[in-house]
Amino acid sequence: MQKETYLDEFKSAEKKAFTLRDAAWIAFVILSTLYAWTQYGHMDGYEIAILIGTAISLIWLGRFWPSMQTVTVVSGLMTALALWTYHNHGNAITANETAFFLRFLVSSQSAIMWMNTLFVLATVTYFIALYNKSDFTYKTAAFMVWAASTFGLVGMFVRWRESYLINTDYGHIPVSSLYEVFILFVVMTALMYLYYEQRYKTRALGGFVMLVISAAVGFILWYTFDKEAHVIQPLVPALQSYWMKIHVPANFVGYGAFSIAAMIGIAYLITEKSLKKNPESSFAARMPSLELMDDVMYKTISLGFAFFTIATVLGAMWAAEAWGGYWSWDPKETWALIVWLNYAAWLHIRMSKGWRGAAMSWWAFIGLLITTFAFLGVNMFLSGLHSYGEL
């Protein structure tokens, strides 16, 4: 199989012919950015810089991956419907009770519940497709993931606006609470998986990746119904910073990529064991080749490590501004370092020693356990400066 690096993929994207669709995409992003700037003119210089940087990144991402154009436009239009409904009703509580589409489709909580349902259904459908090798079933599962991701984006965008409608002092980007970042996690992980599925034809891995997403959905549902975590609360002072808008998303690109790699590792181990028992295994015949799974696992960890490194640096800069020091050996910081060292070692061994296969798959799975503790376990069992998301 021909190996292709991310740099090769980026270069191939740059060589694509510029189309009318690309022009329309750029116009859509620019107009949306201008609308956001005019509607939320209270943004400071840092927030304007983040807005411009996001627009540029989105334009490039849409060129690199055209499917992202579709999901962005659809989620943007659905969000616009919700905002228009809120604007016409004037009162958020009244609108949620009386407006049909808002109540059952595009309010933040409705959209997030649709997201949860579709992700669970997609998990089941992917495994059914793997069992019966049905192209139609695979396409149905992928459509469910696209739809769930779209609803997740809508839920986050509308929740952002709802936080201001409830109380302007409550207004914040929805990446601050444990509930909100779990939604961010499942959406980012799903979108990254969909890219790899399209790029490398790895749809047989869909059920495995959706398992980790469904586990996160289970947490979201428990956290919603048992703890009422979906209720919008004001930010604690330490989180009222522009750093949060870039540090948290970068972190969760890393978490999502590490999760995908771990589940691919599980699929690799099962497929390898199946082949050892029977070289003509029907299960193994349905799965991507071991070489392809190993390569995609390597690429996802490389991507996750890059973004996790950026997030760690940004976090240190935020800490210096908030607490007067770049590093304090807070439990969250310590475990972030452990995660970083783990994947740095994984990549080093892979590139310098050429390790492949089962050992690296086990390592990727253990890495997910370490990452999960750093993400969730620290909040549950340890306390420190980062104790904002206790259960």
C-alpha positions as CSV (number, residue, x, y, z in Angstrom):
1,M,0.0,0.0,0.0
2,Q,1.3,3.4,-0.9
3,K,2.1,5.4,2.2
4,E,0.8,9.0,2.2
5,T,1.6,11.6,4.9
6,Y,-0.6,14.4,6.0
7,L,1.7,16.8,4.1
8,D,1.1,14.9,0.9
9,E,-2.7,15.1,1.5
10,F,-2.4,18.9,2.2
11,K,-0.4,19.3,-1.0
12,S,-3.0,17.4,-3.0
13,A,-5.8,19.6,-1.6
14,E,-3.9,22.7,-2.6
15,K,-3.6,21.4,-6.2
16,K,-7.4,21.0,-6.5
17,A,-9.1,23.1,-9.1
18,F,-10.9,26.1,-7.7
19,T,-14.6,25.6,-8.3
20,L,-17.8,27.7,-8.0
21,R,-18.7,25.7,-4.9
22,D,-15.4,26.8,-3.3
23,A,-16.2,30.4,-4.1
24,A,-19.6,30.0,-2.6
25,W,-18.1,28.4,0.5
26,I,-15.6,31.2,1.0
27,A,-18.4,33.8,0.6
28,F,-20.6,31.9,3.1
29,V,-17.8,31.8,5.7
30,I,-16.9,35.5,5.2
31,L,-20.5,36.6,5.4
32,S,-21.1,34.5,8.5
33,T,-18.0,35.9,10.1
34,L,-19.1,39.5,9.4
35,Y,-22.6,38.7,10.8
36,A,-21.1,37.3,14.0
37,W,-18.9,40.4,14.3
38,T,-21.7,42.8,13.9
39,Q,-24.1,40.9,16.2
40,Y,-21.6,40.5,18.9
41,G,-19.7,43.7,18.7
42,H,-18.6,43.5,22.4
43,M,-15.7,41.2,21.4
44,D,-12.3,42.4,22.4
45,G,-9.2,42.3,20.2
46,Y,-8.3,38.7,21.2
47,E,-11.8,37.4,20.4
48,I,-11.8,39.2,17.0
49,A,-8.4,37.5,16.3
50,I,-9.9,34.1,17.2
51,L,-12.9,34.8,15.0
52,I,-10.7,35.7,12.0
53,G,-8.5,32.7,12.7
54,T,-11.5,30.4,12.9
55,A,-12.8,31.7,9.6
56,I,-9.5,31.2,7.8
57,S,-9.2,27.7,9.2
58,L,-12.8,26.9,8.2
59,I,-12.2,28.1,4.7
60,W,-9.1,25.9,4.4
61,L,-10.8,22.9,6.0
62,G,-13.7,23.2,3.6
63,R,-11.3,23.2,0.6
64,F,-9.3,20.3,2.0
65,W,-12.4,18.3,2.9
66,P,-15.5,19.3,0.9
67,S,-17.9,17.3,3.1
68,M,-17.2,19.8,5.9
69,Q,-18.8,22.5,3.7
70,T,-22.1,20.6,3.7
71,V,-22.2,19.9,7.4
72,T,-21.3,23.5,8.3
73,V,-23.9,25.1,6.0
74,V,-26.7,22.7,7.2
75,S,-25.8,23.3,10.9
76,G,-25.6,27.0,10.2
77,L,-29.0,27.1,8.6
78,M,-30.6,25.1,11.4
79,T,-28.9,27.4,14.0
80,A,-30.2,30.4,12.1
81,L,-33.8,28.9,12.3
82,A,-33.4,28.6,16.1
83,L,-32.0,32.1,16.5
84,W,-34.7,33.6,14.3
85,T,-37.4,31.8,16.4
86,Y,-35.9,33.1,19.6
87,H,-35.7,36.6,18.1
88,N,-39.4,36.5,17.1
89,H,-40.6,35.3,20.5
90,G,-38.4,37.6,22.6
91,N,-38.5,35.3,25.6
92,A,-36.4,32.2,25.7
93,I,-38.7,30.2,28.0
94,T,-41.8,31.1,26.1
95,A,-40.2,30.2,22.8
96,N,-39.1,26.8,24.1
97,E,-42.7,26.1,25.2
98,T,-44.6,27.3,22.1
99,A,-42.4,27.1,19.0
100,F,-42.7,23.6,17.5
101,F,-39.4,23.4,15.6
102,L,-37.6,25.0,18.5
103,R,-39.1,22.7,21.1
104,F,-38.7,19.4,19.2
105,L,-35.8,20.0,16.9
106,V,-33.4,23.0,17.2
107,S,-33.3,24.2,20.7
108,S,-30.0,23.2,22.3
109,Q,-31.4,20.4,24.4
110,S,-33.6,19.0,21.6
111,A,-30.7,19.0,19.2
112,I,-28.4,17.4,21.7
113,M,-30.9,14.6,22.4
114,W,-31.3,14.0,18.6
115,M,-27.5,13.8,18.5
116,N,-27.4,11.2,21.3
117,T,-30.1,9.1,19.7
118,L,-28.5,9.1,16.3
119,F,-25.0,8.2,17.6
120,V,-26.4,5.1,19.5
121,L,-28.4,4.0,16.4
122,A,-25.4,4.5,14.2
123,T,-23.3,2.2,16.5
124,V,-25.8,-0.6,16.1
125,T,-26.2,0.0,12.4
126,Y,-22.5,-0.1,11.7
127,F,-22.2,-3.5,13.4
128,I,-25.2,-4.8,11.4
129,A,-23.5,-3.6,8.2
130,L,-20.3,-5.3,9.2
131,Y,-22.2,-8.5,9.8
132,N,-24.2,-8.5,6.5
133,K,-21.7,-6.6,4.3
134,S,-24.5,-4.3,3.1
135,D,-23.4,-1.1,1.3
136,F,-26.9,0.4,1.9
137,T,-26.6,-0.3,5.7
138,Y,-23.1,1.2,5.8
139,K,-24.4,4.3,4.0
140,T,-27.3,4.5,6.5
141,A,-24.9,4.3,9.4
142,A,-22.6,7.0,8.0
143,F,-25.6,9.2,7.3
144,M,-26.7,8.8,11.0
145,V,-23.2,9.9,12.1
146,W,-23.3,12.9,9.8
147,A,-26.8,13.8,11.1
148,A,-25.8,13.3,14.7
149,S,-22.7,15.5,14.2
150,T,-24.8,18.2,12.6
151,F,-27.3,18.2,15.5
152,G,-24.4,18.3,18.0
153,L,-23.0,21.4,16.3
154,V,-26.5,23.0,16.3
155,G,-26.9,22.2,20.0
156,M,-23.6,23.9,20.8
157,F,-24.2,26.9,18.7
158,V,-27.8,27.4,20.0
159,R,-26.7,26.8,23.6
160,W,-24.1,29.6,23.1
161,R,-26.9,32.0,22.2
162,E,-29.3,30.7,24.9
163,S,-26.7,31.4,27.6
164,Y,-26.9,35.1,26.6
165,L,-30.7,35.0,26.4
166,I,-31.0,33.6,29.9
167,N,-28.7,36.3,31.4
168,T,-26.0,38.3,29.6
169,D,-23.7,37.6,32.6
170,Y,-24.2,33.9,31.9
171,G,-23.2,34.1,28.2
172,H,-20.2,32.0,27.2
173,I,-18.9,29.7,24.5
174,P,-20.2,26.2,25.3
175,V,-16.9,24.5,26.1
176,S,-16.6,25.3,29.8
177,S,-18.5,22.6,31.8
178,L,-18.0,18.9,31.8
179,Y,-21.4,18.5,30.1
180,E,-20.4,20.8,27.3
181,V,-17.0,19.4,26.6
182,F,-18.5,15.9,26.4
183,I,-20.7,17.1,23.6
184,L,-17.6,18.7,22.0
185,F,-15.8,15.5,22.3
186,V,-18.4,13.3,20.6
187,V,-18.8,15.7,17.7
188,M,-15.1,16.2,17.1
189,T,-14.4,12.5,17.3
190,A,-17.3,11.6,14.9
191,L,-16.2,14.2,12.4
192,M,-12.6,13.1,12.5
193,Y,-13.7,9.5,12.0
194,L,-15.9,10.4,9.1
195,Y,-12.9,12.0,7.4
196,Y,-10.9,8.8,7.8
197,E,-13.8,6.7,6.6
198,Q,-14.1,8.8,3.4
199,R,-10.4,9.1,2.8
200,Y,-9.3,5.5,3.5
201,K,-12.6,3.5,3.0
202,T,-12.5,2.3,6.6
203,R,-16.3,2.0,7.1
204,A,-15.9,-1.4,8.7
205,L,-14.2,0.4,11.6
206,G,-17.3,2.6,12.2
207,G,-18.9,0.4,14.8
208,F,-15.7,0.2,16.9
209,V,-15.2,4.0,16.9
210,M,-18.9,4.5,17.6
211,L,-18.5,2.4,20.8
212,V,-16.4,5.0,22.5
213,I,-18.8,7.8,21.2
214,S,-21.8,5.8,22.6
215,A,-20.0,5.5,25.9
216,A,-19.6,9.2,26.0
217,V,-23.3,9.6,25.0
218,G,-24.2,7.3,28.0
219,F,-22.3,9.7,30.3
220,I,-24.1,12.7,28.8
221,L,-27.5,11.2,29.3
222,W,-26.6,10.1,32.9
223,Y,-25.1,13.6,33.6
224,T,-28.3,15.2,32.2
225,F,-31.0,13.2,33.9
226,D,-29.2,12.5,37.2
227,K,-27.3,15.7,37.7
228,E,-29.3,18.2,35.5
229,A,-25.9,19.2,34.0
230,H,-27.6,20.6,30.9
231,V,-28.9,23.6,32.9
232,I,-26.9,26.7,31.8
233,Q,-24.8,28.1,34.7
234,P,-22.6,31.2,34.8
235,L,-18.9,30.7,34.3
236,V,-16.5,30.8,37.3
237,P,-14.2,33.8,37.0
238,A,-11.1,31.7,36.1
239,L,-12.9,30.5,32.9
240,Q,-13.9,33.9,31.7
241,S,-11.0,34.1,29.3
242,Y,-10.3,34.1,25.6
243,W,-7.8,31.3,26.2
244,M,-10.6,28.9,26.8
245,K,-11.9,29.4,23.3
246,I,-8.7,28.0,21.8
247,H,-7.2,25.8,24.5
248,V,-10.3,23.5,25.0
249,P,-11.0,22.8,21.3
250,A,-7.4,22.0,20.6
251,N,-7.4,19.6,23.6
252,F,-10.4,17.8,22.3
253,V,-9.0,17.3,18.8
254,G,-6.3,15.4,20.7
255,Y,-8.7,13.4,22.9
256,G,-10.8,12.5,19.9
257,A,-7.9,11.4,17.8
258,F,-6.5,9.3,20.6
259,S,-9.9,7.6,21.1
260,I,-10.1,6.8,17.4
261,A,-6.6,5.3,17.5
262,A,-7.5,3.1,20.5
263,M,-10.6,1.7,18.9
264,I,-8.8,1.0,15.7
265,G,-6.2,-0.8,17.9
266,I,-9.0,-3.0,19.3
267,A,-10.2,-3.7,15.8
268,Y,-6.6,-4.6,14.8
269,L,-6.2,-7.0,17.7
270,I,-9.5,-8.8,17.0
271,T,-8.8,-9.0,13.3
272,E,-5.3,-10.4,13.8
273,K,-6.5,-13.0,16.3
274,S,-9.2,-14.0,13.8
275,L,-6.6,-14.4,11.1
276,K,-4.4,-16.5,13.3
277,K,-7.3,-18.9,14.0
278,N,-8.4,-19.0,10.4
279,P,-6.5,-17.4,7.5
280,E,-9.7,-17.5,5.6
281,S,-11.7,-15.8,8.3
282,S,-14.9,-14.2,7.0
283,F,-14.7,-11.5,9.7
284,A,-11.2,-10.6,8.7
285,A,-12.3,-10.4,5.1
286,R,-14.8,-7.8,6.0
287,M,-12.3,-5.6,7.8
288,P,-9.6,-3.3,6.4
289,S,-6.2,-4.8,6.0
290,L,-3.9,-4.9,9.1
291,E,-1.5,-2.6,7.3
292,L,-4.2,0.0,6.6
293,M,-5.4,-0.1,10.2
294,D,-1.9,0.2,11.5
295,D,-1.3,3.2,9.2
296,V,-4.5,5.0,10.2
297,M,-3.8,4.4,13.9
298,Y,-0.4,6.0,13.4
299,K,-1.9,9.0,11.6
300,T,-4.6,9.6,14.2
301,I,-2.1,9.5,17.0
302,S,0.2,11.9,15.1
303,L,-2.7,14.3,14.6
304,G,-3.8,14.0,18.2
305,F,-0.3,14.5,19.5
306,A,0.2,17.7,17.5
307,F,-3.0,19.3,18.7
308,F,-2.5,18.0,22.3
309,T,0.9,19.6,22.3
310,I,-0.6,22.9,21.0
311,A,-3.3,22.7,23.7
312,T,-0.7,22.1,26.4
313,V,1.4,25.1,25.4
314,L,-1.8,27.3,25.3
315,G,-2.8,26.0,28.7
316,A,0.6,27.0,30.1
317,M,0.2,30.5,28.7
318,W,-3.3,30.7,30.1
319,A,-1.9,29.6,33.5
320,A,0.8,32.2,33.4
321,E,-1.8,34.9,32.9
322,A,-4.4,33.5,35.4
323,W,-2.1,32.2,38.2
324,G,1.2,33.9,37.5
325,G,3.2,30.7,36.5
326,Y,3.4,28.5,33.5
327,W,3.4,25.2,35.5
328,S,2.3,24.4,39.0
329,W,2.2,20.6,39.0
330,D,-1.5,20.7,39.5
331,P,-3.0,17.2,39.1
332,K,-4.6,18.1,35.8
333,E,-1.3,19.5,34.5
334,T,0.6,16.5,35.8
335,W,-1.7,14.0,34.1
336,A,-1.6,16.1,30.9
337,L,2.2,15.7,30.9
338,I,1.8,11.9,31.5
339,V,-0.6,11.8,28.4
340,W,1.9,13.8,26.3
341,L,4.9,11.6,27.3
342,N,2.9,8.5,26.6
343,Y,2.1,9.4,23.0
344,A,5.5,11.0,22.5
345,A,7.0,7.6,23.4
346,W,4.5,5.8,21.2
347,L,5.5,8.0,18.2
348,H,9.2,7.8,19.0
349,I,9.2,4.0,19.2
350,R,7.1,3.8,16.0
351,M,9.4,6.0,14.0
352,S,12.8,5.1,15.5
353,K,12.4,1.3,16.1
354,G,9.7,0.6,13.5
355,W,7.4,-1.1,15.9
356,R,4.1,-2.1,14.4
357,G,1.1,-4.3,15.0
358,A,-0.3,-5.8,18.2
359,A,2.1,-4.2,20.6
360,M,1.4,-0.7,19.3
361,S,-2.4,-1.5,19.3
362,W,-2.3,-2.5,22.9
363,W,-0.3,0.6,23.7
364,A,-2.9,2.8,21.9
365,F,-5.7,1.2,23.9
366,I,-3.8,1.7,27.2
367,G,-3.1,5.2,26.1
368,L,-6.9,5.8,25.9
369,L,-7.2,4.6,29.5
370,I,-4.5,7.1,30.6
371,T,-6.2,9.8,28.6
372,T,-9.6,9.0,30.1
373,F,-8.2,9.4,33.6
374,A,-6.5,12.6,32.7
375,F,-9.8,13.9,31.2
376,L,-12.4,12.6,33.6
377,G,-10.7,10.7,36.5
378,V,-8.8,13.8,37.7
379,N,-12.1,15.6,38.0
380,M,-13.6,12.7,40.0
381,F,-10.9,11.7,42.3
382,L,-8.4,14.6,42.6
383,S,-8.6,18.3,43.4
384,G,-6.6,21.3,42.3
385,L,-6.7,24.5,40.4
386,H,-8.6,22.8,37.5
387,S,-11.5,21.5,39.6
388,Y,-14.3,23.0,37.5
389,G,-16.1,19.9,36.4
390,E,-16.7,17.7,39.4
391,L,-19.4,15.0,39.2
